[in-house]
Amino acid sequence: MSSAILDSSDPETGERPESVSNTLTPAVEEITPAFWHGGLLAAIAWGLLTSLMIVWPDKVIGFTRPLYVSQTNELAAIIAVFFLVLTLGERLPLAHYILAPLTRYLRPGAKWFIALAIFAAVWEISTAKLAWLPAPFFAPPNALFEVYATDWYRLGDSVLHSLRLLFFGYLFGSLGGFLTGISIGWSRGLGYWFHPILRFLGPVPSTALLPLALYFFPSSFSAAIFLIGLATWFPVTVLTWSGVASVDTSYYDVARTLGAKSSFLILHVAIPAALPHVFVGLFMGLGASFSVLVAAEMMGVKSGLGWYLQWAQGWAAYSNMYGALIIMAILFSTLITVLFSVRDRLLAWQSGAVKW
């Protein structure tokens, strides 16, 4: 009987019933996923880029020999091999279970990987091969590799100083804006006094107050914290106030009917209902704090990404400036992504309402 159950094929034709074959098909498809054509094209694109960088000789510019050329070529070759291994390796039954999570994450960005290879090729041709773009304002890719290889300590120290400054400024500004917004939205008396001040001082750019901040605060670090906090405070205050003011009054009536006090109404009704607006304010405040951070670090501090940009420009080290800009873009984009992840976790019922 057990053999009859296992062998459910027709004794005359030898074919399995349609129900049995359909149940086996998903398992086979799960083991052997669809071929990743985008990954293969990305491997070809980066392989062609590697060949272009190696075969086509560089144009001699100046008297100094460019450094880290071979390392840059090796990096492009490693990327090409990486995509080739992912594309072909996921077809193997054993390697599929190891590579599947990574390929599933990278599949949507296949076109961008190809576009990056094309951009790097255009960059290489217009700088190192033909020198269309004037030096030292535009450096080839190997110069960027040299920046990260030789000046990583100064860049890392600048990142840490910027993160520390941004953390304190954004923290104080967010807390101050959150408390101010709740106070204005809840109390009409406080709103009467704070609303005109908010409308008068809020739109003023924080960087315009830089001379006053440097005069009133004992150090440039504390002055920068104040300016970042002020830039964060205004949008968080306005959006929190709008969120509290827009709460349906029927919620308060129901809670009062059940015996809720003012503290309960604020903590369990007003604040939860206003959280979507609060996170929009936090997002806007974080974007404003980035601009103020760079401007503040260009005045009076001895480290930080803004200081590094000014230092690189002063020494005409434009490749260092581009390297700092790339790190700045990655860092700031990551911080905004983390903020949206926290928002989607706390407001799961509204996940995806605000895109990033």
C-alpha positions, 0 to 999 in steps of 0.5 A: 500500500505504501508503494502504491501511495509513493508511485502514483503514476499511471501503470499504462502510460507511466505519467503522474497525475496532474495534481501530483506534478503540480505539487512538485513544481513549486519545490523545483522552482524554489531550488532553481530560481529564474536566471538573473540576466541583470546580474550577468549584464552587470558582470559584463559591464564591470568586466568591460570597464576593467578591460578599458582601464587596463588596456587603454593607457592613461594620458600623462598629466603633470610630473607626479605619477598617479597612485593606486591605479592597479588597485582601482583596476583590481577593485573593478575586476572584483566587482565583476567577478562578484556579480558573475559568481552571484549570477552563476552560483545561485543556479547551483542547488547547494550554493543557492541557499547561501546566495539566494538572500543576497541576490534577492536583495540585489536583483532590483538594483541591477540596472543601477549596477550597470549604470554605475559601471557606465558612469565609471567608464565615462569618468575614466575616459574623460579624466585619465584617458583623454583629460577632457576635464581639467586637473586638479578640479576633476580627478580620475577614479584612482584618485578617489581610491587614494583618498580613502587609502591614505587619508582614512584616519582624518576622514574617520575622525571628521565623521565621528566629530560630525556625528557627535555634533549632529547628535546633540544638536538634533536631540536638543532641537527635537526634544525642545520642538516636541515639547513646544509643539505639544504645549502650543497645541494643547494650551491656548494661553501658551499658544497666544504668547508663543505663536507670534514668536514662532512666526517671527523667529522660526523662518529666519535661517539658523546660519544667519545667527552664527555671529551671535551664537559665536558671541554668546556661547563659550565655544564654537562646539556649543554654538554649533549645537545651538544652531543645529538645535534651532534648525531642528526645533522650528519644523518639529514645533510646527508639525507637532503643534499641527498634529495636536491641534488636528486631533478629533475632539470626539476622542477627548470627549470619550476619554473624559466620559471614562474619567480621564484626566488632562495628563492622560489625554496628553500622553495617551490621546494627543501624542499618539494621534499627533505622531504622524505629524511629529515624524514629518517634522523630525524628517524636515528637521533632520534635513535642515540640521545637515545644512546647518552642520556643514555651515557651522563646521566651516566656522571655528571648529577643528574637525568635522566633515564641513571642516574637511571640505573647507580644508580640502578646498583650501589646499586644492585637494579636490579629490579629497573634497569629492571623497568627503562629499560621497561619505556625507551623502551615504551618512546622511542618507543612512540616518534618514533611512534609520529614521523612516525605519523607526517611523514604520515600526512605531506607526505600522498602521501607516507604514509606507504613507511617507516614501523615502 
